[in-house]
Amino acid sequence: ETGVTQTPRHLVMGMTNKKSLKCEQHLGHNAMYWYKQSAKKPLELMFVYNFKEQTENNSVPSRFSPECPNSSHLFLHLHTLQPEDSALYLCASSQEQGQRGYTFGSGTRLTVV
Amino acid sequence: GESVGLHLPTLSVQEGDNSIINCAYSNSASDYFIWYKQESGKGPQFIIDIRSNMDKRQGQRVTVLLNKTVKHLSLQIAATQPGDSAVYFCAENNQGGKLIFGQGTELSVKP
């Protein structure tokens, strides 16, 4: 365990479903990140939260909606996704945004059917 | 745009041999670099890092070399073991607080 926990580990959803991914860290970090990892592609940064405030939205489609109720929890709400959204979604945290190293969770493997 | 790329997508080595994984980066303003290891079913795990004011840094069985002149980064793994089989990513911090990742190299260790 890295200290960053993601649930669920696997998720299959239809294109009309609504689901949420959860990330939790108890490392005392104040910055949290969502990354998308597709096959044969580099990790793509999606969102950044620093002290619960969103500081980065990397041109992510509105069918992905993040939520950060406190510094320890981060959600990614999903609705009307497309098959090409199937990927591994990784959450990471760091002491603060701009801090050097990130701690990653194990990810949620999402399949959109 | 900014990019970090790896020269080879796959690398196969014999157990006990040394492995060298390469990475090229394009942003000369990047001042911090990290190597991550990602095993199947897991998220990336920190291996070793290096700041731009250094050329070399050693860890346990791993060494990172930074050549700022040609914007090249490499990870050397000594006496490679089956447990080293994974995908290895380099990442650069471009002073903006964001890590930019390369595509990854899959290391396969043959017994």
HADDOCK unambig.tbl for C-alpha pairs under 7 A between the chains (distance, minus, plus):
assign (segid A and resid 40 and name CA) (segid B and resid 103 and name CA) 6.72 0.50 0.50
assign (segid A and resid 41 and name CA) (segid B and resid 103 and name CA) 5.45 0.50 0.50
assign (segid A and resid 42 and name CA) (segid B and resid 101 and name CA) 5.70 0.50 0.50
assign (segid A and resid 42 and name CA) (segid B and resid 102 and name CA) 5.30 0.50 0.50
assign (segid A and resid 42 and name CA) (segid B and resid 103 and name CA) 4.18 0.50 0.50
assign (segid A and resid 42 and name CA) (segid B and resid 104 and name CA) 6.98 0.50 0.50
assign (segid A and resid 43 and name CA) (segid B and resid 101 and name CA) 5.87 0.50 0.50
assign (segid A and resid 90 and name CA) (segid B and resid 43 and name CA) 6.95 0.50 0.50
assign (segid A and resid 97 and name CA) (segid B and resid 97 and name CA) 5.60 0.50 0.50
assign (segid A and resid 98 and name CA) (segid B and resid 96 and name CA) 6.41 0.50 0.50
assign (segid A and resid 98 and name CA) (segid B and resid 97 and name CA) 3.32 0.50 0.50
assign (segid A and resid 98 and name CA) (segid B and resid 98 and name CA) 6.62 0.50 0.50
assign (segid A and resid 99 and name CA) (segid B and resid 97 and name CA) 6.51 0.50 0.50
assign (segid A and resid 104 and name CA) (segid B and resid 43 and name CA) 5.68 0.50 0.50
assign (segid A and resid 104 and name CA) (segid B and resid 44 and name CA) 6.05 0.50 0.50
assign (segid A and resid 104 and name CA) (segid B and resid 45 and name CA) 6.85 0.50 0.50
assign (segid A and resid 105 and name CA) (segid B and resid 43 and name CA) 5.44 0.50 0.50
assign (segid A and resid 106 and name CA) (segid B and resid 41 and name CA) 6.90 0.50 0.50
assign (segid A and resid 106 and name CA) (segid B and resid 42 and name CA) 4.44 0.50 0.50
assign (segid A and resid 106 and name CA) (segid B and resid 43 and name CA) 4.06 0.50 0.50
assign (segid A and resid 107 and name CA) (segid B and resid 42 and name CA) 6.92 0.50 0.50
assign (segid A and resid 107 and name CA) (segid B and resid 43 and name CA) 6.00 0.50 0.50
